[in-house]
Structures are given as C-alpha cells and as structure tokens.
Amino acid sequence: MNFRKIWMVPTSAILALSLAACGSTETGKQTETDTTTTPASEIEGTVSFYTSQPETDATALVEEFNKLYPDVKVNTFRSGTEEVVGKILAENEAKDVQADVLLVADEVTFENLKSQDLLEAYESPELKNIPEQYVDEDKMYVGTKIMATVLAYNTDLVEEAPASWADLTDAKTKGLTIMPSPLYSGAAAYNLGIFTRTDDLGWGFYESLKSNGVTVGQGNGTALQGIQSGDQSYAIIVDYLVTNAKKDGSPIELVYPQEGVPVITEPIALMKDAEDPEAAQAFIDFVLSKEGQELAASLGYAPIRTDVEAPNGLKSVSELNVLSADVSELYTNRETDKDQFKTMFGE
C-alpha cells in the first residue's frame, strides 16, 4: 500500500464530501473494461477525495456509496474549485499529491490537470449511458451532472421577472445584483470564458455589470445567500441551488435568459497514482451509475445519464439553449481571463 495519504482525516470530520476515483494499469493509457467485476463486499481500501461540491450533497453521496462498499473509507478535502486545484498544484510541486479522486466544476479545469499529466485514464462501464460529448476522448474525466448558470431573483423584491442577461446592466437593477467570483468559483471562471466569447455579451457585459454596482461574492453559495436574505434582488447562479432553495420555502425564482446559458458538468476523474485504484474506480462507477444519478436527481441536480429524469423545475440539457466555446481556447486563456477580471474588479 502507498502510505502517502496518512494525514487525511475521516469523512465525517471534513467540511464536505463528494466523489471518488478511477484508474488504469499504465499512465496515460485507457484501461480496458474488465469483463469480471469484483463483488462490492470484497472491495476495500481508502479513497482521498477532493471536491467543490456542497457538504450535504457530498455527504449523502458517500453514505450511499458506503452502503454498497462498507470497507472503503472516503477521506475528503473540500473548498471552492480554484482553491482545490491550487492545493493539488502545490502538492504536485512538492511531489506529494494527496488526492485520489477529483470532482470539481468544469472540463477546462480538468484539461489543465490533464496537460500536466496528473490524471489517469479509466473507462467506466457506465459510460455507455452518458452522452459522448460529456466524456473526455482520452477517458481522463467524465461529466456527472448538468448545471446551467441562470438569472435568479427574489420574488418579494422584484415585481417583473427579468428575461435577459442585459437586464442586470439596466439602471433599474443598479446595485441589486450579486455574482460568484471566477477567482474562487470554477463555475464562475467557466462562465467568464463563455460570456466573454459570446456575441452581444463579451467583456462589455462585465464592464456594464461593474458600472451597475454588481457585488462579487465568493462561490455560488454566497450568491444564493445574497438573494435569500434580500441584500440583493438578483443573482447570477447555478440553477439547482435556486430550485432547492425555492423548495425549502425561499422567495426566489429562476429564469433561463433568452441569450442562452453556460452549462458545466462537474466532471470526475481519477488522479494519477491512486492509493487503492479498485476502490476509487468503484466510487466513480457508483457516481455514474443509475443509482448514483438517481441520488443526484433527488438532491436537485439534473443528471447526466440519459435514462434518469431531471427533477421538477430544471430543464434537461436537450431543452437548453447552451452557450459554448472551444474547450482548448477556454483552457489556454483561462488565466488571462481571470487576470483581466481581477484588473477590472479587484481581488
């Protein structure tokens, strides 16, 4: 056994939890799917899981996984995507990467790690039920859900629902909008790349947001708190947070703006040199399985599998007007985009 992970603490002691890992017998080469499956009762080991998922959702996932794999111990580190990745890169610099499995916001983040040879290929048997466009061609990572960034508003404070991203730059919404920071949130960093490469939006959209007094929080959770509390009336935010909060009684509603929406898929990947590859692969398989995706739907996420329905209030990917851009361009320009945002808004 590899003893590089002895510092990790038990799952119950970490801020949050999420998904785990996968593996291959040769670095950078796709693992062929084994026709025989080790019974769950015989799989054991430890999985060090790094994620940006909310604590309650990740906890539920790990608990369900452990019902099938009681002898696999999942240790978790959780923070915003940018901080999680920063930790991995710092560990890599020290030649001591602790993560076995990574689940964070978007594919651009994984392209970065893939380019640095930090991921390991794994072809889960569950991939046959996932649309091909959400599976990395080298099987280094795969999406786990469909999450659109939408325009949300507080129904107690807003009489007329907005219809366009441009509504957030209007004088009537001045000082009333909050959004997550791309310097903290991976989803927001992805959105920055998409919005600034979309006709009729571009960097001018962010310049107008700034001049209109937008508040820049940290992650999407901060944006949700802003409109729940009434401190702000509008938010740029991922869709599932709005529907979950609305179900719990918050006076908020979401709009899919007419220009279209960016979509992230919260990919999952096996990190290179996982301590217990079989346990990590089992965790990834569970996340992508019908049972794992039904759990995701019960938590309010639109699943990525084609055979599991989206929860009430969310559009499936086939119903969305998705804004997109070339992934390689987004990856190449991410740091430049963030630097420009920092210059515009400050840290």
Buried (B, 14 or more C-beta within 10 A) or exposed (E): EEEBBEEBEEBEEBEBBBBBBBBBEEEEEBBEEEEEEEEBEEBBBBBBBBBBBBBEBBBBBBEBBBEBBEEBBBBBBBBBBBBBBEBBBEBBEEEEBBBBBBBBBBBBBBBBBBEEEBBBBBBBBBBEBBBEEBBBEEBBBBBBBBBBBBBBBBBEBBEEEBEBBBBBBEEEBEEBBBBBBBBBBBBBBBBBBBBBBBEEBEBEBBEBBBEBEBBBBBBBBBBBBBBBEEEBBBBBBBBBBBBBBBEEEBBBBBBBBEBBBBBBBBBBBBBBBBBBBBBBBBBBBBBBBEBBBBBBBEBBBBBBBEEBEBBEBBBEBEEBEBBEBEBEEBBBBBEEBBEBBEEEBEE
